[in-house]
Amino acid sequence: MEKWIGLGSPRWMTISLIVLKWIMAMMPFLISSIVFFAVDVSGVDEWMWTCIYILSLMKIIDMADGK
């Protein structure tokens, strides 16, 4: 998406894409955080939610670093 910024795209489109990218990264992180504390999950489900949590956290860190 960042490669489109220099091609003359409208400012509203650039801002919209950045916001949507952050929302797509934050939603799995928030949902998995809520599941950890609000729902009693079994062992296999706990591993799945842990993987989702860690992968989404890695993506958020990458986006914050600007990579």
N, C-alpha and C positions, 0 to 999 in steps of 0.2 A: 504494500500500500504506500509506503514512503516514496517509492519510485514514481508514483503518480503526482506527487506534490509539485515537482518541477516542470510538469508538462502543461501547465496552465489550467489545471482543474479549478473550478470555483471554490472559494474559501469555505462556503457552507458544506460542500461535499467533503472537503478535507477534514473539517471539524467533525462532521457526522461519522466518517469512517473511523476516526480516532476514538470517538466515544463508543461506537459500536464494538470496536476491537476490545476496548477495556471491559465493556459489559460482558462480552463473550468469554473473557478470561476470568472475570470476577464471579459470575453466576455459579460455575461448578465449585469454586472455592467457598462461597457463602453457603450453598446448599449442603456440601459435605461437612462444613463446620457445624451447621444446625443439626444434621443427622447424628454427629458424634455425641451431642449433648441432649438431644430431645428424644431420640429413639433408641430402644434397646435392640441391638443387632447381634446376630450370631457371628461366629468366628470367620466364616468365609465372606460374609457381607462386610465385616469390619475390615478385612484385608482389601476388598474392593474400594470401599470408601477412603481408606488410607492412601491407596494408589491414586485415586482421583484427586484427593487433597494435595498430595505431594506434587503431582504433575501440574495441577493448576497453579500452585504456589511457585513452581519453577518458571512457568510462563509469565506470571506477574512480575517476578524478579527480572527476567529477561527484558520485558517491556519497560520496566522502570530504568534499567541500565541503558536502554536505547539500542539494543542489539537487534 
